Amino acid sequence: MPCQEWTKAKDKNGYGVSWLNGKWTRAHRKIYIENYGPIPEGMIVRHTCDNRLCINPNHLVLGTHQQNSTDMVTRNRQARGEQVGTSKLTDDVVRMIRSLSGSSRKLAEFFGCSGTTIKDIKKNKIWSHI
């Protein structure tokens, strides 16, 4: 079955939100409760379709935060490279670093990072998605 997307209010993270029992809650949680009953303590409602706006009850399952994190990694949805909020480098800069010769120390000074970062980029230990 295809996703059924929430078309009303959304939170800052892009999840649908709705009023339930006197407070705002994420829409997929509300739909889960309406269809399957209460969410046990320590459990979350996961999307099997990876669509945070989906409210199709057939796409909603209970799970743990660890299962949700594992899904994210398995499905290649985690932030990488310049998508990471603390990243000092961009994909284009990493490509440039890989193409340049010279000491890691000098490149690190130029690009404003550590020599270890330069070495790890060149060895494909980090930024390996590029």
N, C-alpha and C positions, 0 to 999 in steps of 0.2 A: 504494500500500500504506500502511496506517496505521502510526503510530509503535508501536514496541515499547519500553515504558519499563522502565528498570532499577529493580528493587524492593529492592535490597540497600543496602549502605553508600553514603553520599553525603558529599562534602566540604563545606566551609563555603560554597562558591559554588553548591551545588545540583547538581553533576555526580556521576554515579555513579562509585564507585571500586572497584577490584578489584586483587588480587595478580597480578603478572605478572613472571616472571623475577627473583624475589626482592625486588621492591619494589612499592609502591603506584603504580598508574597510573589514569588516568581510564578508566572502563568503555568509552566509545565508542572510545578509542584501542585498547584490548585487542581489541574486536570487529573493528575495522578490520584490525588485524594478523592476526587469526585467519582473516579472510575474503580479504584482498587481499595480505598480505605486509607487509614492513617499511615504515616511514614514512621517506621520504628526509630527510636533514639539511635543516633550514630550513623544512620543511613542517609543517603542522598538519592535524588532521582536523576538518573543518567539518560542521555539521548543515545539510542543505538544508531541514529542517523547523523550524529555530529552537527545537527542544525539547532542552534540555541533558541530559535523562534518556533520550532516544531512543537505542536501540542497534540499530535496524533497519539492517543493512548497506546497504540500498538508499538510505538517507537520509544516508550518510556519504561525503564526498568529500575529497580532498586539496586543499589550497590554502595560500596565504600569510596571514600576519597582516594584510597590507593588504587582501586579498580579504575576509577575515572582517570587518574594520572597515567596508569598503565595504558589505557585506551589512547590517551593523547599521544604518548610516545610511539605506540604500535602503529597508530594511524598517521604518524608524521605531522602532528598539528602543533607541536611545541614551538615557541619562539626561538629563532636562530639568528645569529649574526646581527645585522643592523636592526632587526625587529626587537632585540633585547634592549630594554629601556636604558640600561647603563653602558651600552656599547659605545666606545670612543671611535670605532672604525666603521667604515661602510663596506659594502660588497666590492665596490669599485676600487677602494683603497687596498683591500686585501688582494685583489687581482694584481694591482700595481706592485705591492710588496713581493708577491711571488715572482714577478717578472724581473725584479731588480737584483743586482748583485751588490756586494758590499757587506761591511760588518753589521751584525745584528744591533750592536750598540749605536752605530751612526743612524741606521734606519729607525731605531726606536726613538732616538732623539728627534729626528725629523717628523715622525708620525705621532709623537706624544704618547708612546706606550713603552712597555718594558722590552728588554732584549729577549727575555723568555717568550713573550708573546710573539715577537718576530720569528724566533726559532720554531715555535710550535706551529705558526702559520705555514712556514716553509716546509715543515715536515708533515703537514696535513693532519696534525693532531687536533687543531681547532680550526673552525671555519671550513670544515671538510665538505660542507654542503655546496661549496662553490667550486 
